[in-house]
Each structure stands twice: as structure tokens, then as C-alpha cells.
Amino acid sequence: MTATGEPMRTVTSFPQEITVEEHLWIPMLDGIRLAAKVWRPVAAEDRPVPGVLEYIPYRKRDLSAVRDSIHHPYLAGHGYACVRVDLRGTGESEGVLADEYLEQEHRDAEDVMAWMCEQPWCNGRIGMMGISWGGFNALQIAARKPPGLEAIVISSFTDDRYSDDMHYMGGALLSDNIAESATMFAYSTLPPDPALVGERWREMWLERLENCSLWAANWLEHQRRDEYWRRASVCENYTDVRVPVLASSGWADGYSNAVARLLANLDVPRKGLIGPWSHKYPHLGEPGPAIGYLQEVLRWWDHWLKDEDNGAMDGPMLYTWMQESVPPSTSYEERPGRWVGEPCWPSPHVELIEHPLTRYRIARPGEDAPAADLPVESPLSVGQFAGKWASYSAPPDLPYDQREEDGGSLVFDTDELTERCEILGTPELTLEVSADRPVAMVAARLSDVAPDGRATRVTYGLLNLTHRDGHEQPRPLEPGERYRVTVRLNALAQAFPAGHRIRLSLSTSYWPLAWPPPEPARLTVHTAGSGLRLPIRPIAESDEIPPQPFGPPEGAPPMRTTQVTPGRQQWTVTRDLIDYDSSLNVVKDAGVVRFDEHDLLVDRRVRENYGWRADEFCSATAETSWSMTFSRGDWVCRTDTRTRVTCTPTDFVVHAQLDGFEGERRTYSRNWFRTIPRDHV
């Protein structure tokens, strides 16, 4: 929906007639073939055009097909050859996918771009685009400087695979590490479509089943920042990126921090865009307002791949959606706010203001605040209303009213605000703290507290205190010793009205968003050495931009699908007051969808369960199961996967199951049991 509540505009007429190649093979240097779909102008055979590559593991034939059909024909109709490639071992591509962002993945991308440059319809100038995995690898591949790549467009990405991805946050293990490992365990074991690959489909599928990787163990075996994470983390050397970058994300997404880091650290032409959205492209953004993102992408490609002087670099370096105050909710159709523009980042419009902490108060800057030593030992239930690390808006997954969470937390409030306050950037919390256990964590949340007491979380940060001096060499705490630590919260753009308060809440657990320490820990916050730095953006009319700097969202007609059976979504928190078992249960059932163009039925079901008992920190369990069925006529193929992680005080325990079915007959089954030592987590 647009800012006016209108649906996305469907464009059916383009400057150039296009042709579509539904399936073709791209040979790799080692003989493996990757599957591609190509949209390109008909006239490109005689007048070659620039190429645009999107390179992801999410199955061009079905699971990403609707989204692909909205933007690739749109760009092709404006004079680009769009190539959508399935990663090795996914979709119809040959081989096996064992992990993310491997050297093989990057070499394959370079082979694909070399192939594109050799095609008669491509003029040898390449752009790369993508969201999430596709945004990650576009940035990573740009850092390798392959011939032909001249610009990238990336959404919902990171430049730091350890510190700012779904794996770890502040050295704390995220439950999304487990959920997303289960996602890739499922996606990497799905069958290709026999209508495209023929009778080889079973051979290709069995190769994937027999050689698949235990993704959860891969990621749990690296609990500190080591070479595994440093490889392909562009933050290790920003100067490797030598092409222009258009970067975007959303405040409801887990990946909003990387946009500002790229703007601050790259020395190439660059633009940033952060809206109110979850983990979605901006023209499909939820919560709204969505924007005319494809028009911006097209302008970027026209400037950098066609040398058009179209003002693509005019205006602010960074556009952000300054969000207005809203009541707490697990979902929003739209977030009220306005666009603000910054000429560069860090911005001259933003000033870091230091607020001392005192007894249960965030003091005014410069205030003589009395010192206090304040203990906190949170119940394991703090975090049950935290939502997901990265919101997907399906099912509703944003944080709920924080008042219940605050009951198990150490809380500091500002005085009632006498005037409107706007924050833009990354808050930093300095704590002087001591603990009674060698392994402990702190979760810090900022909330907008309305006059009626409702508290809406606007940002948060985590720190595993054994990582206080860095993520490479964690060190246990000495009980009773004081440490001065810094907790960086996620960046935000948030307005606080007069009459509201800003609240800082500290807890020693935040489950199930982050895995709890091996045992409960009591922290003592010594306020004399503690403070909160807020990036304040003074309101100045001269800094403002037109209220609608972007056009309405538009795209090509989406691929026709039919919802054969309805889906179901659920997000349920339960607590049994007899045995004190609690759980968070998430259901994401897409129902059965028919892809009308090729009569393929897809049934996709996901269940996530996070459990715990009372305040037994080692009772935490996380389990994700996937079931996906593909069928056409007499062909029916299903893959079921299950990943379960439990723990002891010294280890993580991973149990995984994989079953493949043809019709009702199980043709493949495998189990894994792995014990992985806890490394200061």
C-alpha cells in the first residue's frame, strides 16, 4: 500500500517489448550447471543492453517467482537483461548447497557474470541486486571486483556477518540463528522441477539429501568472531568495494544498521534509504508506506550502467523515515511519520547528548545525579514479548507492550518530556557493572512511554559480558569485579512527543530472542560510571525535504497463482502454572498455492517452538520444523526437516531429522546428533 492507502500500481506497458527465457543452463568452470531465468528486451539481440543479476537460493521456479515477476520484467521493459539465477544446489541448479557465502558461491557468481558478458544481448556492463541473501552476496561479490560489475543495489543486508547478522548480537546467540539454519536446511534439500530438468530430478534431489549440511551445527561451532565470520564480511576492508552502492533497509528489520555503516565507511558514490519496513523490498514494504523503489532502482541503473545524467546522485545521501509515536502492537499496517534527509553520514544534523543514570532515572544532561548501586536478576520470561530479531510481518512479530517485560528489569525513566524530541542514529549505553557469575549478559531496551503507561519498544541492544573487550577473545567475568562496558543499541529514527517519557530497561535475560547464559546471574549497575548517549536530531525546517520525495510503488503484473487451501498464522505465548512450563509457538502455514503458469502445487508449512521451565536457564529449547510438498499430476515430492537445539551448562545439543517422500512412500531418512561446547555463551 502507498502512503495514501492505495495498492501498488501494476504497469503493463513498457518502453521496450520483452522476451522471457523460462529456463536455461549456465556452465560453471568445474562443469556444474546453474539454472537461470532471463527477461530481456527483444531488441537486445541487435542492440545489446546492460545486464542485472539476482543470485539467491530461493527457487526461481516457485518460492520467489511471484516477487521476481514484479521487478525483473519491469526492469527488462526499461532496457535491461535481467538474469535470475538459483545458487548451486537449489531450485533447478545442479550440485549441493552446504553453507552460506562460501568461496564456491562467489566463484560461481563470477562465472555467471562472465557468461552474461559473452551473450549477444548483453553489452558487458553488469549490475547486481538483491535482498537478504541476495543483498549480502551482491556486496561481497562487489568487494571481489569481478570484470563487468559496475554498480549494485542491495536491501536488508549486512557488512558484518558476526556482529550484525541473525547469528549473534553483542556476542549473544540469537534464536534466529537456529530458526534460519532450519530454513536453509529445508531449502537446500528440496527437489528440482522435473518439467525443467527431466528424469534427472530424482538423481539431483538424492544428491542434495545425501550430501546436505547440518546448518545449525555449522553456525554454532563458531561462537566468537573467527575467520569463518571474517571471510566475506566487507567491514574487514571497505576499500575493496569500488562500485556505486544503493543500499536500503527498514526500521522493523534486523538489518537496519548496515546502511549507515556503508555510508560512513565507503568511499564510492553511495546512497542510503531506511523506511519503516520489515524484511521486504521497499516497493513491497510492510509496515507502510511502501515507495516507488523500482523507479529509484531504474534511475540508479540508468545513471551508472547507461551513463545518463539523470540526477541519481542529487539530494540527500540518506533518506530516513522519522517514525511518530504509536501504541505497542505486534503489527502495523502503516507507521506514521515523515521523510527526513541527511547530506552525509555521520550527519551534521545529529548531536550525541550524554544523559547520566541515577536511581531509576535517566537524568538531564549535566545534572548532578546521585550515585546508586542497583541490582537486577531477571526471570527467564523476560523476552517473551520481544518479537523476532528480523520482522517478516507474517505472522505479526513485532514487540508487544513492554510493561510486563519491565517487571523483571531494572528501569530508568526520563522526566516527562516538555517538548518533542527526535532521535536519529545509534544510542550507546555505558555501564559500570559487576556480576556474580563468570558468564552473564545484559539486554538494554529503549521504549516510548505514553502518559497512560503503555510502553512501545523502539530499539534494543545485547551484550554478552564475556565479549566486553571484543568478539575475538571472550573472557569470563571475575565475580564481584567492576567492569566498564558499552552496549550499542540498534539505530533508529523516532519522535517522542511532549508528555511522554523515554525508558531504558536492563535485563539479564532476553529469551527467546537470545539464548540465556548457563545459569542465572545477578548484575549490579553502578550508576556513578554509567550513562546513556542519545543521538538527538534537532527539528529544523531548513533540514526538511519534500513530504513525498518518492513516487508511488509500482511493478509489473505478478505471476498468477491460486490459493487452493488457506494458510494459517499463529504467535502464541503459553505458561502452565502447575509445572511452570512456558513456550512461544509460531505457525507459518502458507497453505497450498498453485502456480497457474506451469500447474505446480506447493504446500509450505513451518512450526517454531521455544520452550523453558520456570527460571531453569538450561531448560531452554528451540525447535523448528518445515514440511514442503511439490506436486503436479502424478508427481508428488515432499521434504520434512526438523532442527532441535537444547543445552546443558557446558554444551549445546543439536538433533536434526531429514525425511524425503515420493507420494506417501518415504524414500530417504537421516538423523544427526551433535554436541557442541559452549564458548562463553
C-alpha positions, 0 to 999 in steps of 0.5 A: 500500500502507498502512503495514501492507502492505495495498492501498488500500481501494476504497469503493463506497458513498457518502453521496450517489448520483452522476451522471457527465457523460462529456463536455461543452463549456465556452465560453471568452470568445474562443469556444474550447471546453474539454472537461470531465468532471463527477461530481456528486451527483444531488441537486445539481440541487435542492440545489446543492453546492460545486464542485472543479476539476482543470485539467491537460493530461493527457487526461481521456479516457485518460492520467489517467482511471484516477487521476481515477476514484479521487478525483473520484467519491469526492469527488462521493459526499461532496457535491461537483461535481467538474469535470475539465477538459483545458487548451486544446489537449489531450485533447478541448479545442479550440485549441493548447497552446504553453507552460506557465502562460501568461496564456491558461491562467489566463484560461481557468481563470477562465472555467471557474470562472465557468461552474461558478458559473452551473450549477444544481448548483453553489452558487458556492463553488469549490475547486481541486486538483491535482498537478504541473501541476495543483498549480502552476496551482491556486496561481497561479490562487489568487494571481489571486483569481478570484470563487468560489475559496475554498480549494485543495489542491495536491501536488508543486508549486512557488512558484518556477518558476526556482529550484525547478522541473525547469528549473534548480537553483542556476542549473544546467540540469537534464536534466529540463528537456529530458526534460519539454519532450519530454513536453509536446511529445508531449502537446500534439500528440496527437489528440482522441477522435473518439467525443467530438468527431466528424469534427472530430478530424482538423481539431483534431489538424492544428491542434495539429501545425501550430501546436505549440511547440518546448518545449525551445527555449522553456525554454532561451532563458531561462537566468537568472531573467527575467520569463518565470520571474517571471510566475506564480511566487507567491514574487514576492508571497505576499500575493496568495494569500488562500485556505486552502492544503493543500499536500503533497509527498514526500521522493523528489520534486523538489518537496519544498521548496515546502511549507515555503516556503508555510508560512513565507511565507503568511499564510492558514490553511495546512497542510503534509504531506511523506511519503516519496513520489515524484511521486504523490498521497499516497493513491497514494504510492510509496515507502510508506506511502501515507495516507488523503489523500482523507479529509484532502482531504474534511475540508479541503473540508468545513471551508472550502467547507461551513463545518463545524467539523470540526477541519481546522485542529487539530494540527500545521501540518506533518506530516513523515515522519522517514525511518530509515536504509536501504541505497542502492537505486534503489527502495523499496517502503516507507521506514521511519520515523515521523510527526513534527509541527511547530506552525509553520514555521520550527519551534521544534523545529529548531536550525541547528548550524554544523559547520566543514570541515577536511581531509576532515572535517566537524568538531564544532561549535566545534572548532578545525579546521585550515585546508586548501586542497583541490582537486577536478576531477571526471570527467564520470561523476560523476552517473551514479548520481544518479537523476532530479531528480523520482522517478516510481518507474517505472522505479526512479530513485532514487540508487544507492550513492554510493561510486563517485560519491565517487571523483571528489569531494572528501569530508568525513566526520563522526566516527562518530556516538555517538548518533542524530541527526535532521535536519529542514529545509534544510542550507546549505553555505558555501564559500570557493572559487576556480576556474580557469575563468570558468564552473564549478559545484559539486554538494554531496551529503549521504549516510548512511554505514553502518559497512560503507561503503555510502553512501545519498544523502539530499539534494543541492544545485547551484550554478552559480558564475556565479549566486553573487550571484543568478539575475538577473545571472550573472557569470563567475568571475575565475580564481584569485579567492576567492569566498564562496558558499552552496549550499542543499541540498534539505530533508529529514527523516532519522535517522542512527543511532549508528555511522554517519557523515554525508558531504558530497561536492563535485563539479564535475560532476553529469551527467546530472542537470545539464548540465556547464559548457563545459569542465572546471574545477578548484575549490579549497575553502578550508576556513578560510571554509567550513562546513556548517549542519545543521538538527538536530531534537532527539528529544523525546517531548513533540514526538511525535504519534500513530504513525498520525495518518492513516487508511488510503488509500482511493478509489473503484473505478478505471476498468477497463482491460486490459493487452493487451501488457506494458510494459517498464522499463529504467535502464541505465548503459553505458561502452565502454572502447575509445572511452570512450563512456558513456550512461544509457538509460531505457525507459518502455514502458507497453505497450498498455492498453485502456480497457474503458469506451469500447474505446480502445487506447493504446500509450505508449512513451518512450526517454531517452538521455544520452550523453558521451565520456570527460571531453569536457564538450561531448560531452554529449547528451540525447535523448528520444523518445515514440511514442503510438498511439490506436486503436479499430476502424478508427481508428488515430492515432499521434504520434512526437516526438523532442527532441535537445539537444547543445552546443558551448562557446558554444551549445546545439543543439536538433533536434526531429522531429514525425511524425503517422500515420493507420494506417501512412500518415504524414500530417504531418512537421516538423523544427526546428533551433535554436541557442541561446547559452549564458548562463553555463551 
